[in-house]
């Protein structure tokens, strides 16, 4: 503001001085200087008011879904409706909150001259998993002679998700072996009425022969027959996002839990098993078991956004949510903490005939005697347990021989 006041004073002072000089001195040269200063004043006034009056700022992100470790390319375009030499522009691009302490905000100096459109690109490299939002863009501008400088904030908003980078599992065995190996389940029994165990909501990709027309005719939407073999090939993943579970533990531990969940879900999707996801951060998130590309995108969208900020006890969430799952669905638990409440919940579920598999992620190099005893107790009560170390990401085979 101070620079702008002094700039205006200098321009007006220049006009006044040349006018007084022309009045007293007279002659062609004196009046030429006066009229030249008037032309300079007109240019400065036009440059001042046209700096942002005709300016449009557009931001584009090359992708809105990436994987952990990828880089995103951001394109900024400055467009004007008229051609006018406006000096220079300085563009300051903000960083998402999660990257504020990692990188500096991007700054770009441009000299548009007579161009109606100017663009530049910059890269945000090596993005960790998460949900990112690019907000307002700040544009500063001034004339060639340094008499004024203006600044304006353009309200922009662009979002993108960074998915966890999962591992390609070659083997995942559950207690009954229904997920083991690389067998692709076909639905040859779709027309076998004796195999129907119930109905569920229609999901994109279901065959017409699987639609339960009588239930659909009741006016509650399309229903699909649920067969016995389908129920045995369904899994619901319970991801522990309770804040207390990760307190005083490395931040990478939660990323390991998310990456493991993503790897198991990718395996289930590749082998055509229905899968769901349940967790409660601030709000409850529950995706029912399904199998489609759209469902896979929805699940990975949640895995990109999730953070260890839940307040409700994880054992309580399992106890409440497990009641809403079908009897034949396998409950897959991913957690870094196995405490008494969770132990009693899992044992109670297996005693009711539910199939439960526990993945215990830990930061310690080796399990303590107490941790081993807890896992042995769960395994004795028909809970399939697998321990995963935080620094070991070379998962290929989980469970089985």
LINHUJO-V760214 format. One record per pair of residues at least 24 apart in sequence whose ideal C-beta (glycine too) atoms are under 8 Angstrom apart, sorted by the first residue. I is the first residue (numbers start at 0). GAP is how many residues later the second one is. If there is no record, write none. Layout:
# LINHUJO-V760214
((I,GAP) (I,GAP))
This chain:
# LINHUJO-V760214
((2,145) (2,146) (3,144) (3,145) (3,146) (6,139) (6,140) (6,141) (6,142) (7,139) (7,140) (9,137) (10,29) (10,30) (10,33) (10,136) (11,29) (13,26) (13,27) (14,26) (42,100) (43,99) (43,101) (43,103) (43,104) (45,38) (46,37) (46,38) (46,39) (46,40) (46,96) (46,101) (47,95) (47,100) (47,102) (49,32) (49,34) (49,36) (50,35) (50,90) (50,99) (51,87) (51,89) (51,98) (51,100) (53,26) (53,27) (53,28) (54,24) (54,25) (54,84) (54,97) (55,24) (56,34) (56,80) (56,82) (56,97) (56,99) (58,75) (58,78) (58,97) (58,99) (59,98) (60,73) (60,97) (60,99) (62,97) (63,95) (63,96) (63,97) (64,95) (64,96) (64,98) (64,232) (64,239) (65,61) (65,94) (65,95) (65,96) (65,97) (66,95) (66,96) (66,97) (66,98) (67,59) (67,60) (67,61) (67,94) (67,95) (67,96) (67,97) (67,191) (68,57) (68,58) (68,59) (68,96) (69,56) (69,57) (69,92) (70,52) (70,53) (70,54) (70,55) (70,56) (71,51) (71,52) (71,55) (71,88) (72,48) (72,49) (72,50) (73,32) (73,47) (73,48) (73,49) (73,50) (73,60) (73,84) (74,44) (74,45) (74,46) (75,32) (75,43) (75,44) (75,45) (75,46) (75,61) (76,40) (76,41) (76,42) (77,32) (77,34) (77,39) (77,40) (77,41) (77,61) (78,37) (78,38) (79,32) (79,36) (79,37) (80,35) (81,34) (82,31) (82,32) (82,33) (83,30) (84,28) (84,29) (84,59) (85,26) (85,55) (85,57) (86,24) (86,54) (86,55) (86,56) (86,57) (87,24) (87,53) (87,54) (87,56) (88,29) (88,50) (88,51) (88,52) (89,49) (89,50) (89,51) (90,29) (90,46) (90,47) (90,48) (90,49) (91,45) (91,46) (91,47) (91,48) (92,29) (92,41) (92,44) (93,40) (93,41) (93,42) (93,43) (93,44) (94,29) (95,36) (95,37) (95,38) (97,30) (97,32) (97,34) (98,25) (98,28) (98,33) (126,35) (127,34) (127,127) (128,33) (128,34) (128,35) (128,36) (128,126) (128,129) (128,174) (128,175) (129,31) (129,32) (129,174) (129,175) (129,177) (130,28) (130,30) (130,31) (130,173) (130,174) (131,27) (131,28) (131,29) (131,30) (132,24) (132,25) (132,26) (133,24) (133,25) (160,140) (160,143) (160,144) (161,142) (162,99) (162,137) (162,140) (162,141) (163,91) (163,94) (163,95) (163,97) (163,98) (163,136) (163,139) (163,140) (164,94) (164,97) (165,93) (165,96) (165,97) (165,99) (165,100) (166,92) (166,96) (166,226) (166,227) (166,228) (166,229) (167,95) (167,98) (167,99) (167,228) (168,94) (168,95) (168,97) (168,98) (168,226) (168,227) (168,228) (168,229) (169,226) (169,227) (170,225) (170,226) (170,227) (170,228) (170,229) (171,92) (171,95) (171,225) (171,226) (171,227) (172,225) (172,226) (172,227) (173,156) (173,181) (173,183) (173,210) (173,225) (174,180) (174,182) (174,207) (174,209) (175,56) (175,179) (176,223) (177,54) (177,55) (177,152) (178,54) (178,56) (178,88) (178,89) (178,92) (178,94) (178,151) (179,219) (179,220) (181,89) (182,88) (183,87) (183,88) (184,44) (184,48) (184,86) (184,87) (184,88) (186,40) (186,42) (186,43) (188,38) (188,40) (189,35) (189,37) (191,35) (194,32) (194,33) (194,34) (195,29) (195,30) (195,31) (195,32) (196,29) (196,30) (196,31) (196,34) (196,131) (197,28) (197,128) (198,24) (198,25) (198,26) (198,27) (199,24) (199,26) (199,88) (200,87) (202,87) (202,88) (202,89) (202,92) (203,88) (203,90) (204,86) (204,87) (225,100) (227,100) (229,44) (230,95) (230,96) (230,97) (230,98) (231,96) (232,40) (232,41) (233,39) (233,40) (233,41) (233,42) (233,55) (233,92) (233,94) (233,95) (233,96) (234,29) (234,33) (234,38) (234,39) (234,40) (234,41) (234,54) (234,94) (234,95) (234,96) (234,97) (235,39) (235,40) (235,41) (235,42) (235,53) (235,89) (235,93) (235,94) (235,95) (235,96) (236,24) (236,27) (236,28) (236,38) (236,39) (236,40) (236,41) (236,95) (236,97) (237,40) (237,41) (237,76) (237,79) (237,80) (237,83) (237,93) (237,94) (237,95) (237,96) (238,38) (238,39) (238,40) (238,67) (238,95) (239,39) (239,74) (239,93) (239,94) (239,95) (239,96) (239,97) (240,38) (240,39) (240,40) (240,65) (240,66) (240,67) (240,68) (240,69) (240,73) (241,66) (241,68) (241,69) (241,70) (241,71) (241,72) (241,95) (242,65) (242,66) (242,67) (242,68) (243,69) (243,93) (244,63) (244,69) (244,90) (244,91) (244,92) (245,62) (245,90) (248,87) (248,114) (249,113) (249,140) (251,111) (251,138) (252,83) (252,108) (252,109) (252,110) (252,137) (253,53) (253,54) (253,82) (255,105) (255,132) (255,134) (255,137) (256,77) (256,78) (256,79) (256,104) (257,45) (257,48) (258,134) (259,74) (259,99) (259,101) (259,128) (259,135) (260,42) (260,73) (261,38) (261,41) (262,132) (263,68) (263,95) (263,134) (264,31) (264,34) (264,35) (264,38) (268,27) (274,24) (275,49) (275,53) (276,25) (276,26) (277,39) (277,43) (278,27) (278,31) (278,38) (279,30) (279,32) (279,37) (280,25) (280,26) (280,28) (280,29) (281,27) (281,28) (281,29) (285,35) (285,38) (288,40) (312,28) (313,28) (314,24) (314,26) (314,27) (314,29) (314,30) (315,25) (317,24) (317,27) (317,28) (317,31) (318,26) (318,29) (321,27) (321,32) (326,26) (326,27) (328,26) (329,25) (329,26) (329,27) (330,24) (330,25) (330,26) (331,25) (331,27) (332,24) (332,25) (332,26) (333,25) (333,27) (334,24) (334,25) (334,26) (335,24) (335,25) (335,26) (335,27) (337,33) (337,36) (337,37) (337,40) (342,31) (342,34) (342,35) (345,32) (345,35) (345,37) (346,31) (346,34) (346,36) (349,31) (349,32) (349,33) (350,30) (355,26) (355,27) (355,28) (356,26) (356,27) (356,28) (356,29) (357,25) (357,26) (357,27) (357,28) (358,27) (358,28) (358,29) (359,25) (359,26) (359,27) (359,28) (360,26) (360,27) (360,28) (360,29) (361,25) (361,26) (361,27) (361,28) (362,26) (362,27) (363,25) (364,24))
